[in-house]
Each structure stands twice: as C-alpha cells, then as structure tokens.
Amino acid sequence: MWVRAIVATVLFLLPTALYAQAEKRVALVIGNSAYQHAPTLDNPANDAADMSAALKKHGFKVIDGFDLDKSGFDRKVRDFSVMLRGAEVGLFFYAGHGLQVAGQNYLVPIDAKAEAADALDWEMVRLDLVHRTMERVTTTNIIFLDACRNNPLARNLARAMGTRSAEIGRGLAAVESGVGTLISFSTQPGNVALDGTGRNSPFASALVRQLSNPTDDLSAILIAVRNDVMKETQRKQVPWEHSALTGRFYFRSAQPGAAPASNIAAAPSSEAAEAWSAVKDVTSIPTLEAYLSRFKDTFFAELARQRIEELRQQRSAVAAISPDRTGLSPTVPPPRPMQEEKRVALLIGNQGYSSDIGPLANPHNDIALLEKALIGLGFGVTTVRDASLHKLHQAINNHARRVQKAGPNAVGFFYYSGHGAAEGGLNYLLPVDVKTTDTGEVWDHSLRLTEITRKLATEARNATHFVVFDASSNTLKLTRAGSRAVVQPEGFVPTAPENGMLIAYATAEGELASDVGVGARAYAKALAEELVKPGVEAVVMFRNVQRRVRGTTGQEPYLAFRVMPDVYLAGEATTVRR
C-alpha cells in the first residue's frame, strides 16, 4: 500500500506551472567562434544570434556577445548580474569552447592561449561564476550550454599542467543545479558535441526550432530537442539536463485567466520529466517499476531501467539491511560486517584565514588528533593544512582516486575542519585564500560539499564513505552583498548522502559550532576517542559522538546516511549490542 501511495503522490501531484505573465525575463547569450589560438568554430556566433532573436520574441531582455575576449566576457557577465536585479527569470546561453578541470567547468574566451597552468585563473571564465550569480538573484534560472565541442586548447593546457593533466576531463563535468534552476547540456557530461555542418550546431538548431512556436513547457521542449539531436547525429550526441525547477516553465506567455491549450496534450512528456526528477534517487524498486509502467514510452524509461538494475546489483553485493535502519521487512537478516577493508583517509584543516574572514585556532590540532587515531586503525592518511581552492580540488581528486584504487570493500574517510557555511541551499567549504568578506565573492571562490560527495560516489562507487563536516564556525565574518552589516551565515543545510555514504555534521542544521577547545575542538576530540573503541559499529559510533558533544557543548551534531553496510572501524567485539 505504501508503494502505491508514494507512486500516486509522485506521479500525479505535480508542481504548479510557471506562467510568464508580467514577469521580468533577462538573458545573456554568448557565441564564440573566432578563436585566435585555436581553429575557429563555424557556428557559435550563428547559434547565439538565432537564440537571441528567439528569446526576444518571448519577452526576454537580451544581452548578447559575439567573439568575446576575456575582458569582454567579464564585462558581459557583470552587465548581466546588474540587469538580473528585480528579474523573475534569468537565462544564460553559451556556444563555443569549454573544458573541465578537476570537476570545474570553464568557458573559453577567444583570446585564451592555455599555455600555462594558471591559464584557468586568468584566461578563462568559470561556469559557476555565472551560475551562482544567477541563483543569488533570481528564483527561476535556465542555463543552456553548447560548449562541449572538441577543444584543442585542452591539449595545450595538459602539456602546461604536466602531472596534473589527469585533472582535465573530456567535455564538460556534470553540474548540480540549486533549487529553481535547470541546466541543459548539448551532450552528456564527459562527452564531446558536434559543431554541425549547417548554419547551427545540432543542439542549437533543434532548440531554436522548438522555441519558434512553443506551446509545451520547458521539460517537454527539451525532450523534443533531445530526440531531434539524437536523430540528426545517429545517437552519437544525447542532450542532457539537471533540473531543480519547482514548477513548469513556459516560454510563451499565457493568456490571463486561461491555462495554455497544450497542457493536456503535453502532460505525458512533461509529467514524465517532472516525475523522474522526483523518483530518480529513490531506493524502492517497486516505485521505480511503477514509474516505468506509467512512462514506458518516454526517454526516461531507459533511465528507470538502469536505476532498477543498479539497485538490484547493489542489493546482491551488500547483504540485506537491518530493519531499524532502513524500514525493510523485519524478516530480512542484518548485513554481515565488511571484512578486510582497505582504508584511505583525507584530513583537511583550514585555520590560517585572514582577519577579515576570521582566523581559527584548532583545525590543525583537530586533524593531528584524528590522524593519530586513524593510523592506529590501519588507514592510509593524507593531511592537508591551510588549503587554497586549488589544493582543495587537488586533494579531493587524489582521495577519490586512492579509494577507487583500493578496490572492493574499501573504506574512505574524509574529514574537514575549517570555515564552512550554507548559501542558496548548498554547503560550502571555504579555502584559506578567500580574500573578501563580500558573500558574492566568497561563494564564487569556495567548494561545494556536494561536489565532494558526488565525486566520491561516482569515482569510488564500490566503497563505503564517511564524510565529516566540522565547520559552520561562529567566528566566520561575512558581509552580505548590498549590506554594510557584518552577519553570521546560518550554519549548514542537510545534504542527501549517496548510497554507501554517511555524512556527519558537527552541529545542527542552521546552527553554528564553537571553535573553542583545548588541543582540539569538542567534536574532533570526541570523534578521535570514539573511533578507537572496539566492537562499535560505525553508525553507532557516530551517534555516540553526537551524545558526547551534546552533553559537553550543547551543540546538536547531525547525521545522515543511506544504505550503509556494517563497518567496525576498531574491530568487531565477540558480542555486539545493537
């Protein structure tokens, strides 16, 4: 019965449509073709021109840019951020070269040479600069990226980066959207898109064509675009998107008092997309099978089949989970503890912040204490002190690779002590080279916690991961953009863990943690002492840490985990009380 109720709720109680009645719509459209240090691309300027014309027909105020160098690109982004103020909808379209390095996506101005390792900082534009600018200002954001074309500049950069060249990925990396944002890629993450032999690229051609007389909502339009591109490219290119929109978006303005005539006709396609967004992360196979039955003829049916197969493989590999931790039938036996784990740990302690941001006293002590405990438990431990943004990315990439190389039944342990805070529903780790107290700049120069969890789950998917976020310190000083007041950010927001992952936070949602401690902060000290107690399963161990910290500081540590096998970090006792 509960499966039927979930399915009925997910599939048929869909969000309210977003109608464009008197809303302010702003778009930034950029097409870079005339590259100075790489072969020119035939179509991006055409793609941008045609897209700009299509958006203007639908009431968008458009800032367009063609063949922009770095300074010109930066100016357009600044102009866009100003025009977004007071807008309900923001849209960004980019056609041209793009590349990914260490999980970050970069858009390439026409004057980029990429002949030195620091070219990323001075010659290119980080996608998340535009992305975060939009999400800070507007509630509905749409990003179209036709930027996965084969990029010879990536080879130049690889030569310049030497041993770090492995950080350069093919195409663009997957990007997680915040609430109210949809990000559409011209092809799958890590793949290369075609520039096209006609006036436009396959993606831009299909998108402009679908926008010429749109009656469907955006989700249905993107399904049609995907089918058009797959047909034109013989399925070599499959457009992909990540959506956290909270309702249906229509490019065509609705008539006052009347819903669009296409609502009924478009319902199956758009409903399938919205329903998939709701069910794609569930672990209930019956729910996914019900979705598959309802939408078997849509693009998302194959994704549902793959998700079902993935869950079945996981359940074959991991013994059935005990009822008190998953809600499964009490007749299912608990899992056997993992044996012969190969253990890898990364500990990062950031305390050398500037006086404007707020120095910390204990993170170096925190990781020293945990390093000793984890080495005693057989972990191979890497410690990083006072990490810049580049060092954060580098350390996370190396950690993910080490856990992956450890093979099946590996255990990864990641601990971060330093400044961290939440903005726009996302958690950020702050590197020590943050130079300003303006939050608008801070978030652009920080690392999202979800980037870490997704990377670990993707690159070391057969491992069990422990992620500890000992941040949200009460000494962090940030000035809100547009305000003279120095305010404290509101702690962290819960992040959904991936399968086989536990995420522990040093304090409660929306609350701050103290940096006070003798030799280490309270959470780190309790964790180091509880880790080495034999006979305690890891989830129980983290709950013991919660109780200790609550009793000594009043902080309320938070814990989230998903499909966790039993792991005894300090060894299994003869009898374990559950």
MIKE-723945 format. One record per residue (C-alpha): residue number from 1; residue in three letters; z, y negated, x negated. Coordinates in steps of 0.02 Angstrom, whole numbers, always signed. Example, Ala and Ser with C-alpha at 12.3 -4.5 7.8 and 13.67 -1.06 7.14 Angstrom:
residues 2
1_ALA_+390_+225_-615
2_SER_+357_+53_-684
This chain:
residues 578
1_MET_+0_+0_+0
2_TRP_+42_-122_-139
3_VAL_-130_-97_-217
4_ARG_-213_-137_-51
5_ALA_-108_-294_-34
6_ILE_-149_-355_-208
7_VAL_-333_-324_-187
8_ALA_-337_-412_-19
9_THR_-246_-562_-93
10_VAL_-352_-573_-250
11_LEU_-522_-545_-172
12_PHE_-510_-643_-11
13_LEU_-381_-782_-31
14_LEU_-492_-887_-144
15_PRO_-461_-1065_-206
16_THR_-515_-1216_-107
17_ALA_-685_-1286_-152
18_LEU_-702_-1441_-259
19_TYR_-815_-1563_-167
20_ALA_-892_-1711_-254
21_GLN_-866_-1847_-126
22_ALA_-815_-2008_-209
23_GLU_-758_-1939_-374
24_LYS_-799_-2018_-540
25_ARG_-904_-1900_-646
26_VAL_-933_-1929_-832
27_ALA_-1041_-1829_-952
28_LEU_-1075_-1829_-1139
29_VAL_-1243_-1749_-1179
30_ILE_-1297_-1722_-1361
31_GLY_-1453_-1642_-1432
32_ASN_-1475_-1625_-1621
33_SER_-1647_-1570_-1681
34_ALA_-1696_-1669_-1837
35_TYR_-1582_-1589_-1966
36_GLN_-1601_-1669_-2138
37_HIS_-1540_-1523_-2245
38_ALA_-1596_-1377_-2138
39_PRO_-1753_-1332_-2042
40_THR_-1774_-1438_-1886
41_LEU_-1747_-1363_-1715
42_ASP_-1886_-1392_-1590
43_ASN_-1791_-1400_-1428
44_PRO_-1614_-1475_-1430
45_ALA_-1672_-1655_-1404
46_ASN_-1779_-1597_-1258
47_ASP_-1635_-1493_-1190
48_ALA_-1519_-1644_-1195
49_ALA_-1646_-1761_-1117
50_ASP_-1681_-1644_-972
51_MET_-1497_-1606_-947
52_SER_-1455_-1792_-947
53_ALA_-1586_-1825_-813
54_ALA_-1522_-1682_-705
55_LEU_-1341_-1742_-714
56_LYS_-1386_-1921_-671
57_LYS_-1466_-1857_-510
58_HIS_-1297_-1783_-464
59_GLY_-1196_-1941_-488
60_PHE_-1139_-1921_-669
61_LYS_-1121_-2071_-782
62_VAL_-1202_-2003_-939
63_ILE_-1176_-2048_-1122
64_ASP_-1318_-1965_-1215
65_GLY_-1351_-1948_-1400
66_PHE_-1501_-1880_-1495
67_ASP_-1510_-1828_-1678
68_LEU_-1337_-1894_-1719
69_ASP_-1265_-1902_-1894
70_LYS_-1078_-1881_-1920
71_SER_-1030_-2063_-1889
72_GLY_-1144_-2072_-1737
73_PHE_-1072_-1911_-1667
74_ASP_-894_-1977_-1689
75_ARG_-939_-2140_-1601
76_LYS_-1010_-2048_-1452
77_VAL_-853_-1942_-1436
78_ARG_-745_-2099_-1442
79_ASP_-852_-2184_-1310
80_PHE_-839_-2028_-1203
81_SER_-649_-2025_-1217
82_VAL_-642_-2206_-1156
83_MET_-760_-2175_-1010
84_LEU_-660_-2021_-956
85_ARG_-512_-2130_-906
86_GLY_-498_-2128_-718
87_ALA_-630_-1991_-700
88_GLU_-602_-1835_-596
89_VAL_-738_-1732_-683
90_GLY_-787_-1727_-866
91_LEU_-939_-1632_-932
92_PHE_-997_-1601_-1111
93_PHE_-1166_-1527_-1156
94_TYR_-1215_-1492_-1336
95_ALA_-1376_-1419_-1403
96_GLY_-1401_-1397_-1590
97_HIS_-1324_-1304_-1736
98_GLY_-1146_-1241_-1726
99_LEU_-1040_-1120_-1826
100_GLN_-868_-1039_-1828
101_VAL_-746_-1033_-1973
102_ALA_-576_-949_-1960
103_GLY_-591_-941_-1772
104_GLN_-629_-1127_-1754
105_ASN_-796_-1190_-1689
106_TYR_-887_-1334_-1771
107_LEU_-1035_-1437_-1707
108_VAL_-1157_-1490_-1842
109_PRO_-1222_-1670_-1858
110_ILE_-1397_-1690_-1929
111_ASP_-1339_-1757_-2099
112_ALA_-1222_-1610_-2139
113_LYS_-1255_-1525_-2307
114_ALA_-1116_-1394_-2306
115_GLU_-1121_-1385_-2496
116_ALA_-933_-1397_-2523
117_ALA_-783_-1308_-2448
118_ASP_-716_-1470_-2374
119_ALA_-878_-1499_-2276
120_LEU_-788_-1439_-2119
121_ASP_-669_-1586_-2128
122_TRP_-792_-1724_-2172
123_GLU_-965_-1672_-2115
124_MET_-939_-1580_-1950
125_VAL_-858_-1605_-1781
126_ARG_-728_-1482_-1718
127_LEU_-765_-1425_-1542
128_ASP_-582_-1426_-1493
129_LEU_-576_-1614_-1531
130_VAL_-693_-1641_-1383
131_HIS_-614_-1501_-1282
132_ARG_-436_-1568_-1297
133_THR_-491_-1747_-1268
134_MET_-564_-1694_-1101
135_GLU_-415_-1588_-1046
136_ARG_-292_-1728_-1084
137_VAL_-380_-1848_-967
138_THR_-472_-1760_-825
139_THR_-421_-1619_-709
140_THR_-592_-1536_-696
141_ASN_-691_-1508_-856
142_ILE_-855_-1418_-889
143_ILE_-922_-1380_-1063
144_PHE_-1096_-1310_-1097
145_LEU_-1130_-1251_-1275
146_ASP_-1308_-1207_-1325
147_ALA_-1255_-1208_-1507
148_CYS_-1266_-1029_-1567
149_ARG_-1438_-1045_-1649
150_ASN_-1464_-959_-1817
151_ASN_-1389_-1081_-1939
152_PRO_-1445_-1087_-2123
153_LEU_-1306_-1212_-2162
154_ALA_-1181_-1071_-2137
155_ARG_-1255_-986_-2291
156_ASN_-1231_-1145_-2393
157_LEU_-1051_-1154_-2336
158_ALA_-1022_-971_-2376
159_ARG_-1077_-999_-2556
160_ALA_-963_-1151_-2570
161_MET_-812_-1060_-2498
162_GLY_-827_-912_-2615
163_THR_-696_-780_-2573
164_ARG_-656_-871_-2410
165_SER_-834_-845_-2348
166_ALA_-774_-698_-2243
167_GLU_-695_-827_-2127
168_ILE_-868_-885_-2074
169_GLY_-919_-792_-1917
170_ARG_-1086_-765_-1834
171_GLY_-1125_-881_-1689
172_LEU_-976_-964_-1605
173_ALA_-800_-898_-1578
174_ALA_-727_-867_-1406
175_VAL_-633_-1019_-1340
176_GLU_-491_-1014_-1215
177_SER_-500_-1148_-1083
178_GLY_-350_-1239_-1012
179_VAL_-316_-1248_-826
180_GLY_-457_-1338_-736
181_THR_-587_-1306_-873
182_LEU_-743_-1197_-882
183_ILE_-829_-1166_-1049
184_SER_-1005_-1093_-1043
185_PHE_-1091_-1022_-1198
186_SER_-1277_-991_-1210
187_THR_-1239_-816_-1276
188_GLN_-1092_-701_-1310
189_PRO_-960_-752_-1439
190_GLY_-1017_-698_-1612
191_ASN_-1200_-687_-1562
192_VAL_-1349_-798_-1602
193_ALA_-1451_-884_-1466
194_LEU_-1637_-918_-1466
195_ASP_-1710_-1094_-1484
196_GLY_-1856_-1049_-1371
197_THR_-2045_-1063_-1387
198_GLY_-2074_-1189_-1247
199_ARG_-2003_-1360_-1212
200_ASN_-1825_-1295_-1192
201_SER_-1712_-1156_-1254
202_PRO_-1695_-1008_-1133
203_PHE_-1519_-1064_-1085
204_ALA_-1559_-1249_-1060
205_SER_-1718_-1207_-966
206_ALA_-1625_-1095_-844
207_LEU_-1480_-1216_-824
208_VAL_-1590_-1368_-789
209_ARG_-1693_-1266_-667
210_GLN_-1539_-1209_-572
211_LEU_-1473_-1388_-565
212_SER_-1635_-1458_-494
213_ASN_-1584_-1418_-315
214_PRO_-1413_-1337_-322
215_THR_-1334_-1276_-161
216_ASP_-1221_-1146_-240
217_ASP_-1058_-1179_-329
218_LEU_-1046_-1179_-519
219_SER_-995_-996_-533
220_ALA_-1148_-940_-435
221_ILE_-1260_-1057_-536
222_LEU_-1201_-979_-699
223_ILE_-1233_-805_-634
224_ALA_-1411_-857_-592
225_VAL_-1428_-937_-765
226_ARG_-1365_-778_-848
227_ASN_-1490_-670_-753
228_ASP_-1634_-789_-795
229_VAL_-1591_-792_-980
230_MET_-1568_-604_-991
231_LYS_-1737_-579_-909
232_GLU_-1826_-704_-1022
233_THR_-1750_-633_-1182
234_GLN_-1762_-449_-1134
235_ARG_-1572_-443_-1127
236_LYS_-1555_-498_-1309
237_GLN_-1458_-652_-1254
238_VAL_-1320_-645_-1123
239_PRO_-1239_-812_-1075
240_TRP_-1050_-802_-1065
241_GLU_-913_-912_-998
242_HIS_-724_-930_-991
243_SER_-659_-1012_-834
244_ALA_-489_-1076_-779
245_LEU_-559_-1185_-638
246_THR_-439_-1197_-492
247_GLY_-575_-1210_-359
248_ARG_-761_-1207_-328
249_PHE_-861_-1348_-405
250_TYR_-1024_-1410_-328
251_PHE_-1147_-1522_-420
252_ARG_-1223_-1581_-256
253_SER_-1112_-1699_-156
254_ALA_-1050_-1628_+8
255_GLN_-1084_-1715_+173
256_PRO_-924_-1795_+242
257_GLY_-837_-1679_+362
258_ALA_-952_-1531_+329
259_ALA_-947_-1388_+205
260_PRO_-1106_-1351_+107
261_ALA_-1229_-1247_+205
262_SER_-1238_-1121_+64
263_ASN_-1056_-1070_+71
264_ILE_-1086_-913_+171
265_ALA_-1241_-860_+78
266_ALA_-1167_-895_-94
267_ALA_-1000_-813_-57
268_PRO_-1035_-642_-136
269_SER_-1086_-711_-307
270_SER_-957_-848_-321
271_GLU_-823_-738_-244
272_ALA_-858_-602_-372
273_ALA_-838_-727_-514
274_GLU_-675_-800_-447
275_ALA_-605_-630_-405
276_TRP_-648_-564_-579
277_SER_-556_-712_-656
278_ALA_-402_-657_-558
279_VAL_-409_-470_-593
280_LYS_-484_-457_-768
281_ASP_-313_-446_-851
282_VAL_-227_-328_-730
283_THR_-174_-155_-790
284_SER_-190_-69_-622
285_ILE_-342_+46_-621
286_PRO_-340_+62_-429
287_THR_-351_-128_-414
288_LEU_-500_-132_-532
289_GLU_-582_+12_-439
290_ALA_-562_-83_-276
291_TYR_-642_-235_-357
292_LEU_-785_-126_-421
293_SER_-814_-55_-247
294_ARG_-819_-229_-170
295_PHE_-933_-309_-301
296_LYS_-1030_-160_-369
297_ASP_-1197_-251_-370
298_THR_-1141_-403_-471
299_PHE_-1141_-443_-657
300_PHE_-951_-422_-661
301_ALA_-958_-241_-603
302_GLU_-1001_-183_-780
303_LEU_-855_-284_-849
304_ALA_-740_-199_-724
305_ARG_-804_-27_-777
306_GLN_-772_-69_-959
307_ARG_-596_-130_-918
308_ILE_-558_+31_-823
309_GLU_-620_+137_-968
310_GLU_-517_+33_-1090
311_LEU_-359_+60_-987
312_ARG_-391_+246_-975
313_GLN_-411_+258_-1163
314_GLN_-250_+159_-1189
315_ARG_-155_+275_-1073
316_SER_-221_+425_-1166
317_ALA_-169_+351_-1333
318_VAL_+1_+287_-1278
319_ALA_+120_+402_-1185
320_ALA_+165_+352_-1007
321_ILE_+282_+202_-998
322_SER_+460_+216_-931
323_PRO_+487_+156_-751
324_ASP_+616_+22_-789
325_ARG_+490_-74_-897
326_THR_+327_-57_-803
327_GLY_+360_-15_-623
328_LEU_+269_+153_-637
329_SER_+325_+305_-540
330_PRO_+497_+371_-592
331_THR_+418_+543_-613
332_VAL_+319_+481_-764
333_PRO_+410_+526_-926
334_PRO_+455_+389_-1051
335_PRO_+347_+366_-1207
336_ARG_+385_+451_-1369
337_PRO_+435_+334_-1511
338_MET_+295_+291_-1630
339_GLN_+303_+391_-1791
340_GLU_+259_+342_-1969
341_GLU_+219_+161_-1931
342_LYS_+128_+62_-2062
343_ARG_+215_-105_-2060
344_VAL_+147_-279_-2101
345_ALA_+239_-444_-2080
346_LEU_+193_-628_-2096
347_LEU_+332_-757_-2100
348_ILE_+291_-943_-2094
349_GLY_+423_-1077_-2120
350_ASN_+372_-1259_-2099
351_GLN_+503_-1391_-2135
352_GLY_+426_-1522_-2251
353_TYR_+363_-1637_-2113
354_SER_+352_-1824_-2135
355_SER_+493_-1935_-2071
356_ASP_+378_-1992_-1930
357_ILE_+362_-1813_-1865
358_GLY_+539_-1757_-1905
359_PRO_+590_-1651_-2057
360_LEU_+682_-1487_-2027
361_ALA_+823_-1411_-2129
362_ASN_+815_-1223_-2100
363_PRO_+642_-1143_-2084
364_HIS_+635_-1092_-2268
365_ASN_+808_-1014_-2250
366_ASP_+753_-928_-2089
367_ILE_+606_-838_-2169
368_ALA_+705_-793_-2326
369_LEU_+836_-707_-2217
370_LEU_+705_-613_-2116
371_GLU_+606_-568_-2271
372_LYS_+755_-475_-2342
373_ALA_+784_-381_-2179
374_LEU_+603_-332_-2154
375_ILE_+576_-274_-2333
376_GLY_+726_-160_-2308
377_LEU_+638_-88_-2155
378_GLY_+481_-45_-2253
379_PHE_+373_-195_-2208
380_GLY_+246_-269_-2325
381_VAL_+297_-452_-2307
382_THR_+198_-611_-2338
383_THR_+291_-776_-2333
384_VAL_+210_-947_-2318
385_ARG_+308_-1109_-2337
386_ASP_+253_-1281_-2276
387_ALA_+81_-1229_-2216
388_SER_-58_-1352_-2185
389_LEU_-178_-1318_-2041
390_HIS_-298_-1234_-2161
391_LYS_-160_-1125_-2232
392_LEU_-103_-1078_-2057
393_HIS_-278_-1016_-2012
394_GLN_-295_-927_-2178
395_ALA_-127_-840_-2163
396_ILE_-160_-782_-1984
397_ASN_-332_-715_-2030
398_ASN_-262_-620_-2178
399_HIS_-119_-550_-2075
400_ALA_-236_-486_-1939
401_ARG_-345_-402_-2069
402_ARG_-196_-320_-2154
403_VAL_-131_-249_-1990
404_GLN_-304_-187_-1945
405_LYS_-323_-101_-2113
406_ALA_-153_-17_-2090
407_GLY_-238_+94_-1962
408_PRO_-174_+178_-1803
409_ASN_+10_+160_-1760
410_ALA_+27_+5_-1869
411_VAL_+162_-123_-1828
412_GLY_+128_-308_-1853
413_PHE_+271_-434_-1858
414_PHE_+233_-621_-1854
415_TYR_+373_-749_-1861
416_TYR_+353_-938_-1857
417_SER_+493_-1062_-1889
418_GLY_+448_-1245_-1882
419_HIS_+394_-1378_-1760
420_GLY_+303_-1321_-1604
421_ALA_+278_-1392_-1431
422_ALA_+177_-1374_-1272
423_GLU_+39_-1483_-1203
424_GLY_-78_-1451_-1057
425_GLY_-9_-1277_-1025
426_LEU_-35_-1221_-1206
427_ASN_+85_-1195_-1351
428_TYR_+50_-1268_-1523
429_LEU_+114_-1233_-1699
430_LEU_+121_-1395_-1798
431_PRO_+65_-1390_-1981
432_VAL_+158_-1496_-2107
433_ASP_+6_-1606_-2140
434_VAL_+14_-1685_-1967
435_LYS_+11_-1871_-2010
436_THR_+33_-1964_-1846
437_THR_+157_-1969_-1704
438_ASP_+20_-2001_-1576
439_THR_+11_-1842_-1472
440_GLY_-176_-1865_-1450
441_GLU_-197_-1837_-1637
442_VAL_-60_-1706_-1656
443_TRP_-138_-1581_-1536
444_ASP_-307_-1602_-1620
445_HIS_-229_-1553_-1787
446_SER_-121_-1406_-1731
447_LEU_-143_-1220_-1699
448_ARG_-133_-1143_-1527
449_LEU_-16_-994_-1509
450_THR_-147_-909_-1400
451_GLU_-270_-916_-1545
452_ILE_-147_-809_-1643
453_THR_-110_-683_-1506
454_ARG_-293_-662_-1460
455_LYS_-343_-636_-1643
456_LEU_-209_-505_-1670
457_ALA_-253_-413_-1510
458_THR_-439_-419_-1548
459_GLU_-442_-376_-1734
460_ALA_-294_-255_-1736
461_ARG_-303_-187_-1560
462_ASN_-228_-16_-1600
463_ALA_-70_-90_-1674
464_THR_+93_-144_-1594
465_HIS_+127_-329_-1620
466_PHE_+288_-429_-1622
467_VAL_+263_-619_-1615
468_VAL_+415_-733_-1633
469_PHE_+402_-920_-1596
470_ASP_+561_-1001_-1665
471_ALA_+504_-1178_-1630
472_SER_+524_-1315_-1497
473_SER_+649_-1405_-1609
474_ASN_+744_-1554_-1540
475_THR_+707_-1656_-1697
476_LEU_+521_-1670_-1661
477_LYS_+467_-1852_-1633
478_LEU_+301_-1884_-1546
479_THR_+237_-2042_-1467
480_ARG_+138_-2014_-1309
481_ALA_-35_-2092_-1315
482_GLY_-33_-2258_-1225
483_SER_+156_-2273_-1232
484_ARG_+274_-2360_-1352
485_ALA_+417_-2243_-1313
486_VAL_+463_-2101_-1428
487_VAL_+487_-1949_-1315
488_GLN_+530_-1767_-1338
489_PRO_+400_-1637_-1287
490_GLU_+459_-1508_-1160
491_GLY_+482_-1351_-1263
492_PHE_+356_-1213_-1234
493_VAL_+263_-1132_-1090
494_PRO_+258_-942_-1068
495_THR_+106_-857_-1142
496_ALA_+43_-693_-1067
497_PRO_+51_-560_-1204
498_GLU_-90_-438_-1235
499_ASN_-65_-251_-1215
500_GLY_+48_-181_-1351
501_MET_+121_-353_-1389
502_LEU_+293_-431_-1373
503_ILE_+315_-621_-1384
504_ALA_+490_-689_-1414
505_TYR_+538_-872_-1400
506_ALA_+697_-946_-1472
507_THR_+738_-1042_-1313
508_ALA_+696_-1051_-1128
509_GLU_+537_-1117_-1050
510_GLY_+535_-1307_-1055
511_GLU_+693_-1316_-1162
512_LEU_+723_-1369_-1342
513_ALA_+804_-1275_-1485
514_SER_+927_-1340_-1613
515_ASP_+887_-1348_-1798
516_VAL_+1072_-1339_-1839
517_GLY_+1133_-1187_-1934
518_VAL_+1223_-1135_-2093
519_GLY_+1098_-1045_-2204
520_ALA_+979_-1017_-2057
521_ARG_+957_-1063_-1875
522_ALA_+1051_-964_-1743
523_TYR_+900_-867_-1682
524_ALA_+839_-816_-1855
525_LYS_+1014_-763_-1907
526_ALA_+1040_-656_-1751
527_LEU_+867_-579_-1768
528_ALA_+891_-533_-1952
529_GLU_+1058_-449_-1914
530_GLU_+998_-355_-1759
531_LEU_+837_-295_-1842
532_VAL_+929_-181_-1964
533_LYS_+1038_-92_-1836
534_PRO_+978_+89_-1823
535_GLY_+949_+179_-1660
536_VAL_+899_+25_-1561
537_GLU_+727_+18_-1481
538_ALA_+636_-146_-1519
539_VAL_+635_-220_-1343
540_VAL_+821_-183_-1326
541_MET_+848_-259_-1498
542_PHE_+764_-422_-1445
543_ARG_+871_-426_-1288
544_ASN_+1025_-407_-1397
545_VAL_+964_-559_-1495
546_GLN_+948_-654_-1330
547_ARG_+1129_-616_-1285
548_ARG_+1195_-666_-1455
549_VAL_+1102_-832_-1460
550_ARG_+1152_-872_-1282
551_GLY_+1334_-841_-1324
552_THR_+1337_-947_-1483
553_THR_+1222_-1094_-1443
554_GLY_+1190_-1099_-1256
555_GLN_+1003_-1078_-1289
556_GLU_+915_-955_-1174
557_PRO_+789_-857_-1278
558_TYR_+637_-797_-1180
559_LEU_+549_-630_-1196
560_ALA_+379_-568_-1134
561_PHE_+296_-402_-1169
562_ARG_+159_-290_-1100
563_VAL_+127_-102_-1111
564_MET_+242_-78_-1261
565_PRO_+273_+93_-1340
566_ASP_+448_+128_-1402
567_VAL_+469_+68_-1581
568_TYR_+629_+95_-1679
569_LEU_+617_-31_-1820
570_ALA_+775_+27_-1909
571_GLY_+756_+212_-1868
572_GLU_+799_+316_-1716
573_ALA_+977_+373_-1688
574_THR_+1017_+550_-1633
575_THR_+1062_+487_-1459
576_VAL_+994_+326_-1389
577_ARG_+1074_+250_-1235
578_ARG_+943_+164_-1125
